[in-house]
């Protein structure tokens, strides 16, 4: 709560904010969790709503039904914005070792997986995102904050290096 109080200038506004915080934080979390179904996202959403409340505390009345409604609407809007953002750009947690079983050929258990693990981090991510998770190079470039040309080159270099590592490991193409 100290973070919020640093935003507020006057003692009167600070006490008003404290009262709002203590009265409505549980309700706001419940509203956010109802929409997002994720505890960390709900907590982040409540935090963002309280930052907005702290920034505009001089325009907000002391705790009353209107203030309660305002707090609920603010957190609900924040949660819906986050939900829409996550729906447009779903997050996938990369677990490189988890998906390698599907890469190995019969009789050569894990050789390709070991080769993929030897790739530089960026190339390994491109390979996993493209060939295991099915993302396009354009989507991968966007996710990694790079250009499409960079993603194409990383893919090309990864395939070339994988071929060499695979042959060096005794695999046949």
BAGU-605183 format. One record per residue (C-alpha): residue number from 1; residue in three letters; z, x, y. Coordinates in nm, 3 decimals. Layout:
<rs>
<r seq="NUM" type="ALA" up="Z" east="X" north="Y"/>
...
</rs>
This chain:
<rs>
<r seq="1" type="UNK" up="0.000" east="0.000" north="0.000"/>
<r seq="2" type="UNK" up="0.045" east="0.300" north="0.229"/>
<r seq="3" type="UNK" up="-0.332" east="0.346" north="0.244"/>
<r seq="4" type="UNK" up="-0.374" east="-0.003" north="0.387"/>
<r seq="5" type="UNK" up="-0.089" east="0.037" north="0.632"/>
<r seq="6" type="UNK" up="-0.249" east="0.351" north="0.778"/>
<r seq="7" type="UNK" up="-0.547" east="0.140" north="0.886"/>
<r seq="8" type="UNK" up="-0.323" east="-0.101" north="1.079"/>
<r seq="9" type="UNK" up="-0.208" east="-0.002" north="1.426"/>
<r seq="10" type="UNK" up="0.084" east="-0.226" north="1.526"/>
<r seq="11" type="UNK" up="0.413" east="-0.290" north="1.347"/>
<r seq="12" type="UNK" up="0.367" east="-0.667" north="1.375"/>
<r seq="13" type="UNK" up="0.031" east="-0.649" north="1.202"/>
<r seq="14" type="UNK" up="0.178" east="-0.418" north="0.935"/>
<r seq="15" type="UNK" up="0.452" east="-0.664" north="0.847"/>
<r seq="16" type="UNK" up="0.197" east="-0.948" north="0.841"/>
<r seq="17" type="UNK" up="-0.022" east="-0.743" north="0.605"/>
<r seq="18" type="UNK" up="0.274" east="-0.660" north="0.379"/>
<r seq="19" type="UNK" up="0.355" east="-1.028" north="0.349"/>
<r seq="20" type="UNK" up="-0.006" east="-1.115" north="0.266"/>
<r seq="21" type="UNK" up="-0.021" east="-0.831" north="0.014"/>
<r seq="22" type="UNK" up="0.299" east="-0.930" north="-0.165"/>
<r seq="23" type="UNK" up="0.215" east="-1.301" north="-0.169"/>
<r seq="24" type="UNK" up="-0.149" east="-1.288" north="-0.280"/>
<r seq="25" type="UNK" up="-0.221" east="-0.967" north="-0.474"/>
<r seq="26" type="UNK" up="-0.155" east="-1.131" north="-0.813"/>
<r seq="27" type="UNK" up="-0.370" east="-1.432" north="-0.732"/>
<r seq="28" type="UNK" up="-0.649" east="-1.210" north="-0.602"/>
<r seq="29" type="UNK" up="-0.642" east="-0.998" north="-0.917"/>
<r seq="30" type="UNK" up="-0.658" east="-1.311" north="-1.132"/>
<r seq="31" type="UNK" up="-0.961" east="-1.442" north="-0.940"/>
<r seq="32" type="UNK" up="-1.141" east="-1.106" north="-0.964"/>
<r seq="33" type="UNK" up="-1.059" east="-1.065" north="-1.334"/>
<r seq="34" type="UNK" up="-1.186" east="-1.418" north="-1.405"/>
<r seq="35" type="UNK" up="-1.527" east="-1.318" north="-1.269"/>
<r seq="36" type="UNK" up="-1.555" east="-0.957" north="-1.388"/>
<r seq="37" type="UNK" up="-1.359" east="-0.959" north="-1.717"/>
<r seq="38" type="UNK" up="-1.266" east="-0.594" north="-1.663"/>
<r seq="39" type="UNK" up="-0.927" east="-0.478" north="-1.542"/>
<r seq="40" type="UNK" up="-1.046" east="-0.167" north="-1.356"/>
<r seq="41" type="UNK" up="-1.328" east="-0.353" north="-1.183"/>
<r seq="42" type="UNK" up="-1.088" east="-0.631" north="-1.084"/>
<r seq="43" type="UNK" up="-0.843" east="-0.378" north="-0.939"/>
<r seq="44" type="UNK" up="-1.122" east="-0.208" north="-0.743"/>
<r seq="45" type="UNK" up="-1.237" east="-0.543" north="-0.610"/>
<r seq="46" type="UNK" up="-0.886" east="-0.639" north="-0.497"/>
<r seq="47" type="UNK" up="-0.854" east="-0.301" north="-0.327"/>
<r seq="48" type="UNK" up="-1.181" east="-0.351" north="-0.138"/>
<r seq="49" type="UNK" up="-1.072" east="-0.698" north="-0.030"/>
<r seq="50" type="UNK" up="-0.738" east="-0.566" north="0.097"/>
<r seq="51" type="UNK" up="-0.916" east="-0.292" north="0.293"/>
<r seq="52" type="UNK" up="-1.124" east="-0.563" north="0.464"/>
<r seq="53" type="UNK" up="-0.809" east="-0.765" north="0.531"/>
<r seq="54" type="UNK" up="-0.637" east="-0.457" north="0.678"/>
<r seq="55" type="UNK" up="-0.938" east="-0.384" north="0.900"/>
<r seq="56" type="UNK" up="-0.933" east="-0.742" north="1.033"/>
<r seq="57" type="UNK" up="-0.559" east="-0.812" north="1.025"/>
<r seq="58" type="UNK" up="-0.542" east="-0.890" north="1.399"/>
<r seq="59" type="UNK" up="-0.774" east="-1.190" north="1.339"/>
<r seq="60" type="UNK" up="-0.580" east="-1.323" north="1.040"/>
<r seq="61" type="UNK" up="-0.293" east="-1.570" north="1.065"/>
<r seq="62" type="UNK" up="0.039" east="-1.505" north="0.889"/>
<r seq="63" type="UNK" up="0.057" east="-1.626" north="0.526"/>
<r seq="64" type="UNK" up="-0.036" east="-1.993" north="0.513"/>
<r seq="65" type="UNK" up="-0.280" east="-2.206" north="0.312"/>
<r seq="66" type="UNK" up="-0.570" east="-2.086" north="0.531"/>
<r seq="67" type="UNK" up="-0.477" east="-1.722" north="0.476"/>
<r seq="68" type="UNK" up="-0.449" east="-1.781" north="0.103"/>
<r seq="69" type="UNK" up="-0.796" east="-1.936" north="0.102"/>
<r seq="70" type="UNK" up="-0.935" east="-1.647" north="0.304"/>
<r seq="71" type="UNK" up="-0.788" east="-1.390" north="0.063"/>
<r seq="72" type="UNK" up="-0.929" east="-1.575" north="-0.238"/>
<r seq="73" type="UNK" up="-1.274" east="-1.611" north="-0.079"/>
<r seq="74" type="UNK" up="-1.281" east="-1.241" north="0.017"/>
<r seq="75" type="UNK" up="-1.193" east="-1.117" north="-0.331"/>
<r seq="76" type="UNK" up="-1.425" east="-1.371" north="-0.493"/>
<r seq="77" type="UNK" up="-1.717" east="-1.253" north="-0.279"/>
<r seq="78" type="UNK" up="-1.639" east="-0.888" north="-0.356"/>
<r seq="79" type="UNK" up="-1.622" east="-0.965" north="-0.729"/>
<r seq="80" type="UNK" up="-1.949" east="-1.159" north="-0.728"/>
<r seq="81" type="UNK" up="-2.121" east="-0.875" north="-0.540"/>
<r seq="82" type="UNK" up="-1.999" east="-0.624" north="-0.799"/>
<r seq="83" type="UNK" up="-2.097" east="-0.854" north="-1.087"/>
<r seq="84" type="UNK" up="-2.450" east="-0.893" north="-0.945"/>
<r seq="85" type="UNK" up="-2.479" east="-0.519" north="-0.894"/>
<r seq="86" type="UNK" up="-2.371" east="-0.451" north="-1.253"/>
<r seq="87" type="UNK" up="-2.610" east="-0.717" north="-1.381"/>
<r seq="88" type="UNK" up="-2.904" east="-0.552" north="-1.202"/>
<r seq="89" type="UNK" up="-2.806" east="-0.200" north="-1.303"/>
<r seq="90" type="UNK" up="-2.605" east="-0.206" north="-1.626"/>
<r seq="91" type="UNK" up="-2.402" east="0.102" north="-1.698"/>
<r seq="92" type="UNK" up="-2.438" east="0.272" north="-2.032"/>
<r seq="93" type="UNK" up="-2.183" east="0.522" north="-2.145"/>
<r seq="94" type="UNK" up="-2.350" east="0.822" north="-2.298"/>
<r seq="95" type="UNK" up="-2.198" east="0.941" north="-2.622"/>
<r seq="96" type="UNK" up="-2.441" east="1.206" north="-2.745"/>
<r seq="97" type="UNK" up="-2.292" east="1.259" north="-3.090"/>
<r seq="98" type="UNK" up="-2.273" east="0.886" north="-3.168"/>
<r seq="99" type="UNK" up="-2.647" east="0.821" north="-3.177"/>
<r seq="100" type="UNK" up="-2.770" east="1.126" north="-3.363"/>
<r seq="101" type="UNK" up="-2.750" east="0.981" north="-3.712"/>
<r seq="102" type="UNK" up="-3.065" east="0.779" north="-3.644"/>
<r seq="103" type="UNK" up="-3.255" east="1.094" north="-3.543"/>
<r seq="104" type="UNK" up="-3.225" east="1.280" north="-3.871"/>
<r seq="105" type="UNK" up="-3.495" east="1.268" north="-4.133"/>
<r seq="106" type="UNK" up="-3.418" east="1.238" north="-4.507"/>
<r seq="107" type="UNK" up="-3.336" east="1.579" north="-4.648"/>
<r seq="108" type="UNK" up="-3.285" east="1.731" north="-4.306"/>
<r seq="109" type="UNK" up="-2.958" east="1.561" north="-4.214"/>
<r seq="110" type="UNK" up="-2.862" east="1.641" north="-3.860"/>
<r seq="111" type="UNK" up="-3.116" east="1.917" north="-3.786"/>
<r seq="112" type="UNK" up="-3.274" east="1.725" north="-3.498"/>
<r seq="113" type="UNK" up="-2.931" east="1.623" north="-3.372"/>
<r seq="114" type="UNK" up="-2.822" east="1.989" north="-3.367"/>
<r seq="115" type="UNK" up="-3.140" east="2.080" north="-3.181"/>
<r seq="116" type="UNK" up="-3.079" east="1.808" north="-2.923"/>
<r seq="117" type="UNK" up="-2.725" east="1.936" north="-2.868"/>
<r seq="118" type="UNK" up="-2.871" east="2.279" north="-2.785"/>
<r seq="119" type="UNK" up="-3.079" east="2.142" north="-2.498"/>
<r seq="120" type="UNK" up="-2.959" east="2.186" north="-2.139"/>
<r seq="121" type="UNK" up="-2.747" east="1.891" north="-2.022"/>
<r seq="122" type="UNK" up="-3.011" east="1.729" north="-1.799"/>
<r seq="123" type="UNK" up="-3.281" east="1.750" north="-2.065"/>
<r seq="124" type="UNK" up="-3.042" east="1.616" north="-2.329"/>
<r seq="125" type="UNK" up="-2.963" east="1.317" north="-2.108"/>
<r seq="126" type="UNK" up="-3.332" east="1.246" north="-2.052"/>
<r seq="127" type="UNK" up="-3.402" east="1.262" north="-2.427"/>
<r seq="128" type="UNK" up="-3.112" east="1.032" north="-2.512"/>
<r seq="129" type="UNK" up="-3.189" east="0.782" north="-2.238"/>
<r seq="130" type="UNK" up="-3.559" east="0.768" north="-2.320"/>
<r seq="131" type="UNK" up="-3.577" east="0.791" north="-2.697"/>
<r seq="132" type="UNK" up="-3.243" east="0.650" north="-2.807"/>
<r seq="133" type="UNK" up="-3.159" east="0.394" north="-2.538"/>
<r seq="134" type="UNK" up="-3.520" east="0.304" north="-2.451"/>
<r seq="135" type="UNK" up="-3.520" east="0.357" north="-2.075"/>
<r seq="136" type="UNK" up="-3.845" east="0.442" north="-1.898"/>
<r seq="137" type="UNK" up="-3.879" east="0.771" north="-1.711"/>
<r seq="138" type="UNK" up="-3.882" east="0.578" north="-1.383"/>
<r seq="139" type="UNK" up="-3.546" east="0.415" north="-1.471"/>
<r seq="140" type="UNK" up="-3.403" east="0.749" north="-1.583"/>
<r seq="141" type="UNK" up="-3.507" east="0.915" north="-1.258"/>
<r seq="142" type="UNK" up="-3.338" east="0.635" north="-1.062"/>
<r seq="143" type="UNK" up="-3.018" east="0.653" north="-1.270"/>
<r seq="144" type="UNK" up="-2.995" east="1.029" north="-1.233"/>
<r seq="145" type="UNK" up="-3.083" east="1.028" north="-0.863"/>
<r seq="146" type="UNK" up="-3.397" east="1.234" north="-0.920"/>
<r seq="147" type="UNK" up="-3.770" east="1.187" north="-0.867"/>
<r seq="148" type="UNK" up="-4.010" east="1.051" north="-1.126"/>
<r seq="149" type="UNK" up="-4.190" east="1.386" north="-1.135"/>
<r seq="150" type="UNK" up="-3.861" east="1.561" north="-1.217"/>
<r seq="151" type="UNK" up="-3.793" east="1.318" north="-1.504"/>
<r seq="152" type="UNK" up="-4.146" east="1.367" north="-1.641"/>
<r seq="153" type="UNK" up="-4.109" east="1.746" north="-1.630"/>
<r seq="154" type="UNK" up="-3.763" east="1.734" north="-1.788"/>
<r seq="155" type="UNK" up="-3.899" east="1.515" north="-2.068"/>
<r seq="156" type="UNK" up="-4.197" east="1.746" north="-2.121"/>
<r seq="157" type="UNK" up="-3.980" east="2.060" north="-2.127"/>
<r seq="158" type="UNK" up="-3.726" east="1.897" north="-2.357"/>
<r seq="159" type="UNK" up="-3.995" east="1.801" north="-2.610"/>
<r seq="160" type="UNK" up="-4.141" east="2.152" north="-2.604"/>
<r seq="161" type="UNK" up="-3.800" east="2.314" north="-2.643"/>
<r seq="162" type="UNK" up="-3.701" east="2.067" north="-2.917"/>
<r seq="163" type="UNK" up="-4.014" east="2.148" north="-3.113"/>
<r seq="164" type="UNK" up="-3.935" east="2.518" north="-3.097"/>
<r seq="165" type="UNK" up="-3.568" east="2.470" north="-3.190"/>
<r seq="166" type="UNK" up="-3.662" east="2.238" north="-3.476"/>
<r seq="167" type="UNK" up="-3.909" east="2.490" north="-3.621"/>
<r seq="168" type="UNK" up="-3.661" east="2.775" north="-3.579"/>
<r seq="169" type="UNK" up="-3.404" east="2.566" north="-3.768"/>
<r seq="170" type="UNK" up="-3.636" east="2.530" north="-4.066"/>
<r seq="171" type="UNK" up="-3.777" east="2.187" north="-3.994"/>
<r seq="172" type="UNK" up="-4.142" east="2.102" north="-4.048"/>
<r seq="173" type="UNK" up="-4.347" east="1.880" north="-3.821"/>
</rs>
